[in-house]
Protein backbone atom coordinates (compact mmCIF):
# COMPACT_ATOMS: atom_id res chain seq x y z
CA UNK A 1 0.00 0.00 0.00
CA UNK A 2 1.29 3.46 -0.88
CA UNK A 3 1.30 6.38 1.53
CA UNK A 4 1.86 10.08 0.96
CA UNK A 5 3.57 11.22 4.14
CA UNK A 6 6.29 13.43 5.55
CA UNK A 7 9.91 12.53 6.26
CA UNK A 8 11.82 14.60 8.79
CA UNK A 9 15.00 16.39 7.82
CA UNK A 10 16.83 19.35 9.28
CA UNK A 11 18.81 19.54 12.47
CA UNK A 12 17.91 19.18 16.11
CA UNK A 13 15.12 21.62 17.03
CA UNK A 14 15.06 22.94 13.43
CA UNK A 15 12.59 20.59 11.68
CA UNK A 16 12.11 20.50 7.93
CA UNK A 17 9.94 17.94 6.17
CA UNK A 18 9.85 16.42 2.70
CA UNK A 19 6.46 15.23 1.46
CA UNK A 20 7.04 11.89 -0.24
CA UNK A 21 5.17 8.89 -1.58
CA UNK A 22 6.46 5.67 -0.04
CA UNK A 23 5.47 2.11 0.72
CA UNK A 24 3.54 2.22 3.99
CA UNK A 25 5.77 -0.53 5.44
CA UNK A 26 9.02 1.40 4.94
CA UNK A 27 10.41 3.46 7.86
CA UNK A 28 9.41 7.11 8.26
CA UNK A 29 12.75 8.53 7.12
CA UNK A 30 13.69 5.52 5.03
CA UNK A 31 13.22 4.55 1.41
CA UNK A 32 10.66 6.46 -0.64
CA UNK A 33 9.46 6.37 -4.24
CA UNK A 34 9.19 10.05 -5.14
CA UNK A 35 9.53 13.46 -3.48
CA UNK A 36 6.35 15.50 -3.93
CA UNK A 37 7.00 18.66 -1.93
CA UNK A 38 8.33 20.26 1.24
CA UNK A 39 7.00 21.68 4.50
CA UNK A 40 8.88 24.13 6.71
CA UNK A 41 7.00 24.62 10.02
CA UNK A 42 9.39 27.37 11.14
CA UNK A 43 8.10 29.82 8.52
CA UNK A 44 4.99 31.92 9.25
CA UNK A 45 1.66 30.49 8.04
CA UNK A 46 1.22 33.07 5.27
CA UNK A 47 4.74 32.58 3.84
CA UNK A 48 4.74 31.41 0.21
CA UNK A 49 7.31 28.62 0.60
CA UNK A 50 6.06 27.17 3.90
CA UNK A 51 4.40 24.35 1.93
CA UNK A 52 5.43 23.49 -1.64
CA UNK A 53 3.56 20.80 -3.56
CA UNK A 54 3.98 19.21 -7.00
CA UNK A 55 0.24 19.16 -7.73
CA UNK A 56 0.39 17.12 -10.94
CA UNK A 57 2.37 14.30 -9.35
CA UNK A 58 0.23 14.32 -6.20
CA UNK A 59 -2.92 14.05 -8.34
CA UNK A 60 -1.31 11.11 -10.17
CA UNK A 61 -0.43 9.26 -6.96
CA UNK A 62 -3.89 9.88 -5.48
CA UNK A 63 -5.41 8.46 -8.67
CA UNK A 64 -3.16 5.39 -8.38
CA UNK A 65 -4.44 4.83 -4.83
CA UNK A 66 -1.87 6.36 -2.47
CA UNK A 67 -3.36 7.29 0.91
CA UNK A 68 -2.21 10.58 2.48
CA UNK A 69 -1.43 10.81 6.19
CA UNK A 70 -3.71 13.03 8.30
CA UNK A 71 -1.39 16.05 8.21
CA UNK A 72 -0.66 15.71 4.48
CA UNK A 73 -4.39 15.32 3.79
CA UNK A 74 -4.89 18.64 5.56
CA UNK A 75 -2.27 20.25 3.31
CA UNK A 76 -3.87 18.76 0.21
CA UNK A 77 -7.32 19.97 1.26
CA UNK A 78 -5.96 23.53 1.63
CA UNK A 79 -4.41 23.22 -1.83
CA UNK A 80 -7.82 21.93 -3.08
CA UNK A 81 -6.38 18.62 -4.29
CA UNK A 82 -8.86 16.61 -2.23
CA UNK A 83 -11.92 17.07 -0.03
CA UNK A 84 -11.20 17.86 3.63
CA UNK A 85 -11.50 14.92 5.99
CA UNK A 86 -13.90 15.09 8.89
CA UNK A 87 -12.20 15.76 12.18
CA UNK A 88 -11.32 12.80 14.34
CA UNK A 89 -12.74 12.65 17.81
CA UNK A 90 -10.21 13.62 20.45
CA UNK A 91 -9.01 10.93 22.81
CA UNK A 92 -10.50 10.87 26.28
CA UNK A 93 -7.33 9.87 28.10
CA UNK A 94 -7.22 13.12 30.05
CA UNK A 95 -10.68 12.52 31.54
CA UNK A 96 -11.25 10.52 34.73
CA UNK A 97 -12.37 6.89 34.44
CA UNK A 98 -15.99 5.74 34.88
CA UNK A 99 -15.92 5.15 38.66
CA UNK A 100 -14.24 8.49 39.32
CA UNK A 101 -16.87 10.23 37.16
CA UNK A 102 -19.64 8.52 39.17
CA UNK A 103 -18.04 9.70 42.44
CA UNK A 104 -17.79 13.25 41.07
CA UNK A 105 -21.48 13.20 40.02
CA UNK A 106 -22.50 11.89 43.46
CA UNK A 107 -20.43 14.60 45.18
CA UNK A 108 -21.99 17.29 42.97
CA UNK A 109 -25.49 15.97 43.72
CA UNK A 110 -24.73 15.95 47.46
CA UNK A 111 -23.42 19.51 47.29
CA UNK A 112 -26.55 20.60 45.40
CA UNK A 113 -28.76 18.91 48.02
CA UNK A 114 -26.77 20.64 50.79
CA UNK A 115 -27.32 24.06 49.15
CA UNK A 116 -31.07 23.44 48.85
CA UNK A 117 -31.27 22.37 52.50
CA UNK A 118 -29.36 25.46 53.61
CA UNK A 119 -31.55 27.77 51.51
CA UNK A 120 -34.83 26.50 53.02
C-alpha positions in Angstrom: 0.0 0.0 0.0 1.3 3.5 -0.9 1.3 6.4 1.5 1.9 10.1 1.0 3.6 11.2 4.1 6.3 13.4 5.6 9.9 12.5 6.3 11.8 14.6 8.8 15.0 16.4 7.8 16.8 19.4 9.3 18.8 19.5 12.5 17.9 19.2 16.1 15.1 21.6 17.0 15.1 22.9 13.4 12.6 20.6 11.7 12.1 20.5 7.9 9.9 17.9 6.2 9.8 16.4 2.7 6.5 15.2 1.5 7.0 11.9 -0.2 5.2 8.9 -1.6 6.5 5.7 0.0 5.5 2.1 0.7 3.5 2.2 4.0 5.8 -0.5 5.4 9.0 1.4 4.9 10.4 3.5 7.9 9.4 7.1 8.3 12.8 8.5 7.1 13.7 5.5 5.0 13.2 4.5 1.4 10.7 6.5 -0.6 9.5 6.4 -4.2 9.2 10.0 -5.1 9.5 13.5 -3.5 6.4 15.5 -3.9 7.0 18.7 -1.9 8.3 20.3 1.2 7.0 21.7 4.5 8.9 24.1 6.7 7.0 24.6 10.0 9.4 27.4 11.1 8.1 29.8 8.5 5.0 31.9 9.3 1.7 30.5 8.0 1.2 33.1 5.3 4.7 32.6 3.8 4.7 31.4 0.2 7.3 28.6 0.6 6.1 27.2 3.9 4.4 24.4 1.9 5.4 23.5 -1.6 3.6 20.8 -3.6 4.0 19.2 -7.0 0.2 19.2 -7.7 0.4 17.1 -10.9 2.4 14.3 -9.4 0.2 14.3 -6.2 -2.9 14.0 -8.3 -1.3 11.1 -10.2 -0.4 9.3 -7.0 -3.9 9.9 -5.5 -5.4 8.5 -8.7 -3.2 5.4 -8.4 -4.4 4.8 -4.8 -1.9 6.4 -2.5 -3.4 7.3 0.9 -2.2 10.6 2.5 -1.4 10.8 6.2 -3.7 13.0 8.3 -1.4 16.0 8.2 -0.7 15.7 4.5 -4.4 15.3 3.8 -4.9 18.6 5.6 -2.3 20.2 3.3 -3.9 18.8 0.2 -7.3 20.0 1.3 -6.0 23.5 1.6 -4.4 23.2 -1.8 -7.8 21.9 -3.1 -6.4 18.6 -4.3 -8.9 16.6 -2.2 -11.9 17.1 0.0 -11.2 17.9 3.6 -11.5 14.9 6.0 -13.9 15.1 8.9 -12.2 15.8 12.2 -11.3 12.8 14.3 -12.7 12.6 17.8 -10.2 13.6 20.4 -9.0 10.9 22.8 -10.5 10.9 26.3 -7.3 9.9 28.1 -7.2 13.1 30.0 -10.7 12.5 31.5 -11.3 10.5 34.7 -12.4 6.9 34.4 -16.0 5.7 34.9 -15.9 5.1 38.7 -14.2 8.5 39.3 -16.9 10.2 37.2 -19.6 8.5 39.2 -18.0 9.7 42.4 -17.8 13.2 41.1 -21.5 13.2 40.0 -22.5 11.9 43.5 -20.4 14.6 45.2 -22.0 17.3 43.0 -25.5 16.0 43.7 -24.7 15.9 47.5 -23.4 19.5 47.3 -26.5 20.6 45.4 -28.8 18.9 48.0 -26.8 20.6 50.8 -27.3 24.1 49.2 -31.1 23.4 48.8 -31.3 22.4 52.5 -29.4 25.5 53.6 -31.5 27.8 51.5 -34.8 26.5 53.0 
